[in-house]
């Protein structure tokens, strides 16, 4: 039996069946027809959601682990046999399954745009097909969260942002991935202790209102907490009256100073409007400064996101750091991405999908980026064998060869990459309220191949074919 059968946890022992049934059915049919030659699939995002200007790569590390460790044990094979769908030959094939393919990917923490392959897989067709669901599940989610968190970090304008989302995330696995993806995107840490242990992410926490209410009065609660945690004391000041809570916190700060310690901060978590919170933060800051506690940080939390943080700073909120939970951990305004995984080449040559609104780019690819002055960038999606444009940098790097990971960045390297890319963004791509034209085009050779395949394969009358051709020539 697999681990934790009643709770539905995904483990290395059972993750082979974290797939859609049709992936297995197709794979069985491929095997029966001898169709297991090398094939290449692209994973990409079809388009930018509303108010998004860029995407942030995330989740590759989990994908590589999955590909290296994907197996089908007896329990999984017994279950598949019980369905009465699969041939004995296919079940025997799965018994010895190993992924043996190559992976090219945009490194984690890199910015990218729609239609650019985030991941390109070349492997025997059955191997490449079976992994589709897990890859989309992993990368769609982590790209979504990393992209959302990057916007929050941009809005905070250099102030710290802590992931406060685990209690509102969509299950335990999501909470771990949110902590990781948001840290790559620039958050300073997380409240998720397991993520801290597993990934080495800094962990942060203060106290709840229940702690304050558990003591005879607020001052007693603050004093107890400061004595118990003299090196990590951040006091929640809005349980009763925020301004009086601040004065109580300052009294405790003076007592801590007499013992050689320092109050790190005060947190406001309750408010009726952004205007009120901004004004309240300034009054709290003034009380702290008047008490000589200029180093005490004002920490704001409570249903924040990039829009509310931007608004707070526009209203001159006195804030040193933010705790951001639900709206970031669920990417509330854009809770899903249109990531897809499509066949682009096999032994017969390049492949293309012509469906209206869902057409694909044929062939194995590379994405070349040219950087200009003032943070300008332009990407060109090209065929893999094409020479690069002048002064261009390749975005896709080989991450796996023959089923073995070649190299892996540290989490800090991913985070540093994202920090550098965000710092260099031109203003139009930093705007939180627009969806600008992505700075991406197709190489002439890729465009010619696409047009040729439309002419050859569309099977439409002349008017429809011309209309489809015009659509394909649009730049992203």
C-alpha positions as CSV (number, residue, x, y, z in Angstrom):
1,X,0.0,0.0,0.0
2,X,1.1,3.6,-0.6
3,X,1.8,5.9,2.3
4,X,-1.1,7.8,3.9
5,X,-3.8,6.2,1.8
6,X,-6.7,7.8,3.7
7,X,-5.3,11.3,3.5
8,X,-4.5,11.6,-0.2
9,X,-0.9,12.8,0.3
10,X,1.3,12.6,-2.7
11,X,4.5,10.8,-1.9
12,X,7.5,9.6,-4.0
13,X,6.0,6.1,-3.8
14,X,2.6,7.0,-5.4
15,X,3.3,10.1,-7.6
16,X,3.3,7.9,-10.7
17,X,-0.5,7.9,-10.6
18,X,-0.8,11.7,-10.2
19,X,-1.9,11.9,-13.8
20,X,-5.0,12.1,-15.8
21,X,-6.4,8.7,-17.0
22,X,-6.1,9.6,-20.6
23,X,-2.3,9.9,-20.4
24,X,-2.2,6.2,-19.4
25,X,-4.7,5.2,-22.0
26,X,-2.9,7.0,-24.8
27,X,0.4,5.5,-23.6
28,X,-1.0,2.0,-23.7
29,X,-2.2,2.6,-27.3
30,X,1.2,4.0,-28.3
31,X,2.8,0.9,-27.0
32,X,0.4,-1.4,-28.8
33,X,1.1,0.4,-32.1
34,X,4.9,0.5,-31.7
35,X,4.9,4.3,-31.4
36,X,7.6,5.0,-28.9
37,X,10.1,7.0,-31.0
38,X,11.6,10.3,-29.6
39,X,9.1,13.2,-29.4
40,X,9.4,16.7,-28.3
41,X,6.8,18.6,-26.2
42,X,6.7,22.2,-25.2
43,X,5.1,23.5,-22.0
44,X,4.2,27.2,-22.3
45,X,1.6,29.8,-21.1
46,X,-0.8,30.8,-23.8
47,X,-1.3,34.4,-22.7
48,X,-0.9,37.0,-20.0
49,X,-3.8,37.3,-17.5
50,X,-5.3,40.7,-17.0
51,X,-3.0,43.3,-15.3
52,X,0.0,41.1,-15.8
53,X,3.1,42.2,-17.7
54,X,5.4,39.3,-17.1
55,X,5.7,35.8,-15.6
56,X,8.3,34.3,-13.2
57,X,9.6,30.8,-13.7
58,X,9.2,28.5,-10.8
59,X,8.8,24.8,-10.0
60,X,11.6,23.3,-12.1
61,X,13.4,21.7,-9.1
62,X,10.3,19.6,-8.2
63,X,9.9,18.6,-11.9
64,X,13.4,17.3,-12.1
65,X,13.0,15.3,-8.9
66,X,9.8,13.8,-10.2
67,X,11.3,12.8,-13.5
68,X,14.3,11.1,-11.8
69,X,12.2,9.2,-9.3
70,X,9.1,8.4,-11.2
71,X,8.2,4.7,-10.7
72,X,5.2,2.4,-10.7
73,X,5.2,0.0,-7.7
74,X,3.1,-3.1,-7.1
75,X,0.3,-1.2,-5.4
76,X,-0.1,1.2,-8.3
77,X,0.1,-1.5,-10.9
78,X,-2.5,-3.6,-9.0
79,X,-4.8,-0.7,-9.0
80,X,-4.4,-0.1,-12.7
81,X,-5.0,-3.8,-13.4
82,X,-8.2,-3.6,-11.4
83,X,-9.6,-1.0,-13.8
84,X,-9.8,-3.6,-16.6
85,X,-8.5,-1.1,-19.1
86,X,-4.9,-1.8,-19.7
87,X,-3.0,-4.5,-21.6
88,X,-0.6,-6.8,-19.8
89,X,2.1,-5.6,-22.1
90,X,1.6,-2.0,-20.9
91,X,1.5,-3.0,-17.2
92,X,4.7,-4.8,-17.7
93,X,6.2,-1.8,-19.4
94,X,5.3,0.4,-16.4
95,X,6.9,-2.1,-14.0
96,X,10.3,-1.1,-15.3
97,X,9.5,2.5,-16.2
98,X,12.3,5.1,-16.0
99,X,12.4,8.6,-17.6
100,X,15.3,8.7,-20.0
101,X,14.7,11.9,-21.8
102,X,16.3,15.4,-22.1
103,X,14.9,18.6,-20.5
104,X,15.5,22.1,-21.6
105,X,14.1,24.8,-19.3
106,X,14.0,28.5,-18.4
107,X,15.8,28.6,-15.0
108,X,13.7,29.4,-11.9
109,X,13.5,33.1,-11.0
110,X,13.8,34.2,-14.6
111,X,11.2,36.4,-16.2
112,X,9.5,35.1,-19.3
113,X,6.4,35.8,-21.5
114,X,3.6,33.9,-23.3
115,X,4.3,31.3,-25.9
116,X,7.9,31.0,-24.8
117,X,8.7,27.4,-23.8
118,X,9.1,27.3,-20.1
119,X,10.0,23.6,-20.5
120,X,10.9,21.5,-23.5
121,X,10.9,17.7,-23.2
122,X,12.5,15.3,-25.7
123,X,12.0,11.7,-24.8
124,X,10.4,8.4,-26.1
125,X,6.8,9.3,-26.8
126,X,5.3,7.3,-24.0
127,X,7.7,8.8,-21.4
128,X,7.0,12.3,-22.7
129,X,3.2,11.8,-22.7
130,X,2.9,10.2,-19.2
131,X,4.4,13.2,-17.4
132,X,2.1,15.9,-18.8
133,X,-0.3,16.2,-15.9
134,X,2.4,16.4,-13.1
135,X,4.4,19.0,-15.1
136,X,1.4,21.2,-15.7
137,X,0.2,20.8,-12.1
138,X,3.6,21.8,-10.7
139,X,4.6,24.5,-13.1
140,X,1.3,26.3,-13.6
141,X,0.9,26.7,-9.8
142,X,4.4,27.8,-9.0
143,X,4.6,30.2,-11.9
144,X,1.3,31.7,-10.9
145,X,2.5,32.2,-7.3
146,X,6.0,33.4,-8.1
147,X,4.5,35.9,-10.6
148,X,2.0,37.2,-8.0
149,X,4.6,37.4,-5.3
150,X,7.0,39.4,-7.6
151,X,4.2,42.0,-8.1
152,X,3.8,42.2,-4.3
153,X,7.5,42.7,-3.9
154,X,7.6,45.4,-6.5
155,X,4.7,47.2,-4.8
156,X,6.5,47.1,-1.5
157,X,9.3,49.2,-3.0
158,X,12.2,47.7,-1.0
159,X,10.2,47.0,2.2
160,X,10.2,43.4,3.5
161,X,7.3,41.0,2.5
162,X,6.7,37.8,4.5
163,X,4.5,35.0,3.3
164,X,1.6,34.7,5.8
165,X,-0.5,32.4,3.7
166,X,-0.4,28.8,4.9
167,X,-3.7,28.8,6.7
168,X,-5.5,30.0,3.6
169,X,-3.5,28.1,0.9
170,X,-5.2,25.3,-1.0
171,X,-3.9,22.4,1.1
172,X,-0.6,21.4,2.6
173,X,1.3,20.8,-0.6
174,X,0.3,24.3,-1.9
175,X,1.5,25.9,1.3
176,X,5.0,24.5,0.8
177,X,5.1,25.6,-2.8
178,X,3.8,29.1,-2.0
179,X,6.6,29.6,0.6
180,X,9.2,28.4,-1.9
181,X,7.9,30.3,-5.0
182,X,7.3,33.6,-3.1
183,X,10.8,33.4,-1.6
184,X,12.3,33.0,-5.1
185,X,10.3,36.0,-6.1
186,X,11.8,38.2,-3.4
187,X,9.7,37.7,-0.2
188,X,12.0,37.9,2.9
189,X,10.6,34.7,4.4
190,X,7.6,32.8,5.5
191,X,5.5,31.9,8.6
192,X,5.5,28.3,7.4
193,X,7.9,26.4,9.7
194,X,8.0,23.2,7.6
195,X,9.0,25.3,4.6
196,X,11.7,26.9,6.7
197,X,13.1,23.5,7.7
198,X,12.8,21.9,4.3
199,X,14.0,24.8,2.0
200,X,16.1,26.8,4.4
201,X,13.8,29.8,4.1
202,X,13.9,32.4,7.0
203,X,10.8,32.0,9.2
204,X,9.0,34.8,10.9
205,X,6.1,35.0,13.4
206,X,4.6,37.4,16.0
207,X,1.6,36.5,18.1
208,X,-2.2,36.1,17.7
209,X,-4.9,38.1,19.3
210,X,-5.8,35.0,21.3
211,X,-2.4,35.3,23.0
212,X,-3.1,38.8,24.1
213,X,-6.6,37.9,25.3
214,X,-5.3,35.0,27.3
215,X,-3.7,37.4,29.8
216,X,-5.3,39.6,32.4
217,X,-4.5,42.7,30.2
218,X,-2.6,43.7,27.2
219,X,0.4,45.0,29.0
220,X,0.9,41.7,30.9
221,X,0.7,39.8,27.6
222,X,3.4,42.1,26.1
223,X,5.7,41.8,29.1
224,X,5.4,38.0,29.1
225,X,6.2,37.7,25.4
226,X,9.1,40.1,25.6
227,X,10.7,38.1,28.5
228,X,10.1,34.8,26.7
229,X,11.4,36.0,23.4
230,X,13.7,38.9,24.0
231,X,15.5,38.5,20.6
232,X,12.4,38.2,18.5
233,X,9.7,40.3,20.0
234,X,7.1,41.8,17.6
235,X,3.9,42.8,19.5
236,X,0.4,42.7,18.0
237,X,-1.0,46.1,19.1
238,X,-4.6,46.1,17.7
239,X,-6.5,43.6,19.9
240,X,-8.3,46.4,21.9
241,X,-7.2,49.9,21.0
242,X,-4.3,50.3,18.6
243,X,-2.9,53.6,19.9
244,X,-3.1,52.4,23.5
245,X,-1.5,49.1,22.4
246,X,1.3,51.1,20.9
247,X,1.9,53.0,24.2
248,X,1.9,49.7,26.1
249,X,4.4,48.3,23.6
250,X,6.6,51.4,24.2
251,X,6.5,50.8,27.9
252,X,7.7,47.2,27.3
253,X,10.3,48.5,24.8
254,X,11.8,50.7,27.6
255,X,11.8,47.7,30.0
256,X,13.6,45.6,27.4
257,X,16.2,48.3,26.8
258,X,17.0,48.3,30.5
259,X,17.8,44.6,30.2
260,X,19.9,45.1,27.1
261,X,17.4,43.9,24.6
262,X,15.4,45.6,21.8
263,X,11.8,45.5,20.7
264,X,11.9,44.5,17.0
265,X,8.5,45.7,15.9
266,X,4.8,46.3,16.3
267,X,2.1,44.8,14.1
268,X,-1.3,46.1,12.9
269,X,-3.6,43.5,11.5
270,X,-7.1,45.2,11.7
271,X,-8.5,48.1,9.8
272,X,-11.6,49.4,8.1
273,X,-10.1,51.0,5.1
274,X,-6.7,51.6,3.5
275,X,-7.0,55.3,4.3
276,X,-7.5,54.4,8.0
277,X,-4.6,52.0,8.0
278,X,-2.2,54.5,6.4
279,X,-3.2,57.2,8.9
280,X,-3.0,54.7,11.8
281,X,0.5,53.6,10.8
282,X,1.7,57.2,10.9
283,X,0.3,57.8,14.4
284,X,1.9,54.5,15.6
285,X,5.2,55.5,14.1
286,X,5.0,58.9,15.8
287,X,4.3,57.3,19.2
288,X,7.3,55.0,18.7
289,X,9.6,57.9,17.7
290,X,8.4,60.1,20.6
291,X,9.3,57.2,22.9
292,X,12.8,57.2,21.4
293,X,12.1,53.8,19.8
294,X,13.0,54.8,16.2
295,X,14.3,51.4,15.3
296,X,11.0,49.7,16.2
297,X,9.5,48.5,12.9
298,X,5.8,49.0,12.0
299,X,4.6,45.8,10.4
300,X,1.3,45.8,8.5
301,X,-0.8,42.7,7.7
302,X,-4.4,41.7,7.0
303,X,-5.8,40.9,3.5
304,X,-3.0,42.8,1.7
305,X,-1.9,42.4,-1.9
306,X,0.1,44.5,-4.4
307,X,-2.8,46.9,-5.0
308,X,-3.4,47.6,-1.4
309,X,0.3,47.9,-0.6
310,X,0.7,50.4,-3.5
311,X,-2.3,52.3,-2.2
312,X,-0.9,52.4,1.3
313,X,2.4,53.8,0.2
314,X,0.7,56.4,-2.0
315,X,-1.1,57.5,1.2
316,X,2.3,57.8,3.0
317,X,1.9,54.8,5.3
318,X,4.7,54.6,7.8
319,X,5.6,50.9,7.3
320,X,8.7,48.9,7.4
321,X,7.4,45.5,6.3
322,X,4.3,43.6,5.2
323,X,2.8,40.3,6.0
324,X,0.8,39.0,3.0
325,X,-1.4,36.0,3.1
326,X,-4.6,34.9,1.4
327,X,-4.4,37.2,-1.7
328,X,-0.9,36.1,-2.5
329,X,-1.0,32.4,-1.5
330,X,-4.1,31.9,-3.7
331,X,-3.3,34.5,-6.3
332,X,-6.8,35.8,-5.7
333,X,-7.2,38.0,-8.7
334,X,-5.6,35.4,-11.1
335,X,-6.1,32.0,-9.5
336,X,-5.0,30.0,-12.6
337,X,-2.7,30.2,-15.6
338,X,-3.3,28.8,-19.1
339,X,-0.3,26.6,-19.2
340,X,-0.4,23.8,-21.8
341,X,1.8,21.0,-22.9
342,X,1.9,20.3,-26.7
343,X,3.7,18.0,-29.2
344,X,5.9,20.1,-31.4
345,X,8.1,17.5,-33.1
346,X,8.6,13.8,-33.6
347,X,10.5,11.5,-36.0
348,X,8.3,12.6,-38.9
349,X,9.3,16.3,-38.3
350,X,7.8,19.4,-36.8
351,X,4.2,19.2,-35.5
352,X,1.6,22.0,-35.2
353,X,-1.9,22.3,-33.8
354,X,-4.2,24.5,-35.8
355,X,-7.3,24.8,-33.5
356,X,-8.8,28.3,-33.4
357,X,-7.4,30.2,-30.5
358,X,-5.1,27.3,-29.5
359,X,-2.6,27.1,-32.3
360,X,1.0,26.2,-31.4
361,X,4.5,26.8,-32.6
362,X,6.2,23.9,-34.3
363,X,9.7,22.5,-33.8
364,X,12.3,22.4,-31.1
365,X,13.1,25.9,-29.9
366,X,15.4,28.3,-28.1
367,X,14.4,31.7,-26.7
368,X,16.9,34.5,-27.2
369,X,16.9,37.7,-25.2
370,X,18.5,41.0,-26.1
371,X,18.7,43.7,-23.5
372,X,18.8,47.3,-24.3
373,X,19.2,50.5,-22.3
374,X,16.9,51.5,-19.5
375,X,15.7,48.0,-18.8
376,X,14.4,47.3,-22.2
377,X,14.4,43.7,-23.4
378,X,13.2,41.9,-26.4
379,X,12.8,38.1,-26.8
380,X,12.9,36.1,-30.0
381,X,11.5,32.6,-30.1
382,X,13.5,30.7,-32.6
383,X,14.1,27.1,-33.9
384,X,16.8,25.3,-31.8
385,X,19.3,25.1,-34.6
386,X,19.2,28.8,-35.6
387,X,22.1,31.0,-34.8
388,X,21.5,33.6,-32.1
389,X,20.7,37.2,-32.8
390,X,23.6,39.6,-32.1
391,X,24.3,40.2,-28.3
392,X,21.6,37.7,-27.4
393,X,21.4,35.4,-24.3
394,X,19.8,32.0,-24.4
395,X,16.9,31.6,-21.9
396,X,16.5,27.8,-22.3
397,X,19.3,25.8,-20.6
398,X,19.6,22.0,-20.6
399,X,18.6,20.8,-17.2
400,X,18.5,17.0,-17.7
401,X,20.2,14.6,-20.2
402,X,19.2,11.0,-20.5
403,X,17.0,11.2,-17.4
404,X,19.7,12.6,-15.2
405,X,19.8,16.1,-13.8
406,X,22.8,18.0,-15.1
407,X,22.9,20.9,-12.7
408,X,20.7,22.6,-10.2
409,X,20.7,26.2,-8.9
410,X,20.5,26.9,-5.2
411,X,17.4,28.6,-3.9
412,X,19.5,31.7,-3.3
413,X,20.7,31.7,-6.9
414,X,17.1,31.6,-8.1
415,X,16.2,34.4,-5.8
416,X,19.1,36.5,-6.8
417,X,18.2,36.0,-10.5
418,X,14.7,37.2,-9.9
419,X,15.9,40.2,-7.9
420,X,18.2,41.2,-10.7
421,X,15.5,40.9,-13.4
422,X,12.9,42.8,-11.4
423,X,15.3,45.6,-10.6
424,X,16.0,46.0,-14.3
425,X,12.4,46.1,-15.5
426,X,11.4,49.1,-17.6
427,X,8.5,51.1,-16.1
428,X,5.8,49.8,-18.5
429,X,6.5,46.2,-17.2
430,X,6.4,47.3,-13.6
431,X,3.0,48.9,-13.8
432,X,0.5,46.8,-11.8
433,X,-2.6,48.0,-13.7
434,X,-1.9,47.3,-17.4
435,X,-1.2,44.3,-19.7
436,X,1.3,45.7,-22.1
437,X,2.3,44.1,-25.4
438,X,4.9,41.4,-24.4
439,X,8.3,42.2,-25.9
440,X,8.4,38.9,-27.9
441,X,8.5,38.0,-31.6
442,X,9.2,35.0,-33.7
443,X,12.4,34.4,-35.8
444,X,11.9,34.6,-39.6
445,X,12.6,30.9,-39.9
446,X,10.1,29.9,-37.2
447,X,7.5,32.2,-38.7
448,X,8.1,30.7,-42.2
449,X,7.8,27.2,-40.9
450,X,4.6,28.0,-39.1
451,X,3.1,29.6,-42.2
452,X,4.2,26.7,-44.4
453,X,2.6,24.2,-42.0
454,X,-0.6,26.2,-42.0
455,X,-0.7,26.2,-45.8
456,X,0.0,22.4,-45.9
457,X,-2.2,21.2,-43.0
458,X,-5.0,23.7,-42.4
459,X,-7.5,22.1,-44.8
460,X,-9.6,25.2,-44.9
461,X,-11.0,27.1,-47.8
462,X,-9.0,30.1,-49.0
463,X,-10.8,32.7,-47.0
464,X,-10.4,30.8,-43.7
465,X,-6.8,30.0,-44.5
466,X,-5.9,33.6,-45.1
467,X,-7.7,34.7,-41.9
468,X,-5.7,32.1,-39.9
469,X,-2.5,33.2,-41.5
470,X,-3.1,36.8,-40.4
471,X,-3.6,35.6,-36.9
472,X,-0.4,33.7,-36.8
473,X,1.6,36.7,-38.0
474,X,0.6,38.8,-35.0
475,X,3.5,39.6,-32.7
476,X,2.9,38.7,-29.0
